[in-house]
Amino acid sequence: MSDEMPSPYAAALPPAGWYDDPEAPGNPRWWDGAEWHASQVPAGSLGRGFAFVWRTLAGIIVAAMLVALAQVVISVIGLGMVRDEPDMAVRAGAVALMASFVSVLLMVVGAVFWCIWQYRIAAATPRASLRRSAGWHAGSWFIPIASLWFPLQNMRDLWDAHVGPRGRALLGWWWAAWILQNVVENVWPDLIDENGYVDSPGWLNCVGLVASLCWLSVDLLALAIVRRLSRAALARQAARIQT
């Protein structure tokens, strides 16, 4: 029997394994049971701060969802005023339209984080699994005509590589809602002429309601995609490092 007394701190230390780097949450780092080892992650990793990127992106999407939900409520109220208070119905439709500009602003900020997020996942994915490079994954959103289907193809490649075929239909519904939302958003402002005149308050609020529901659908589906793909990519990276 050994006379050596066990350290009173040994039981408090976690067992050896891969854990989140305390200096860079979201990135794996090896703990040998007593101390941290080198924090560098291998080439082709998601990189430092990936958790911050995807969580910030998710937060922006949630904010956009709240704006879209407010638009839905305003448009419904406006539709209820069409018969008895047409002037108020016009105002409701105008307020909902103004709120859509907030949605566009959030979309612009979100687009920056989305491109960074998608680029990082693409860069960490084996090139053989992708039709296009990581740069094209970010840049294809801004190419006329090609932006109608390239981003969807790219997202499908990432989904298949990290998540698998299960739940792939989520991407199709998200893209359909995105295309419809863009069509409706181009029609909505045309219902108010340059002098602020509205020919049909009912039509204005009806289109506003459809636009808001499209935004809400896009945001809900995008949030589900971002969360699921981000977590799958992080899990895949941790498994690759461990092996």
Order of alpha helices (4+ residues) and beta strands (2+ residues): beta-beta-alpha-alpha-alpha-alpha-alpha-alpha
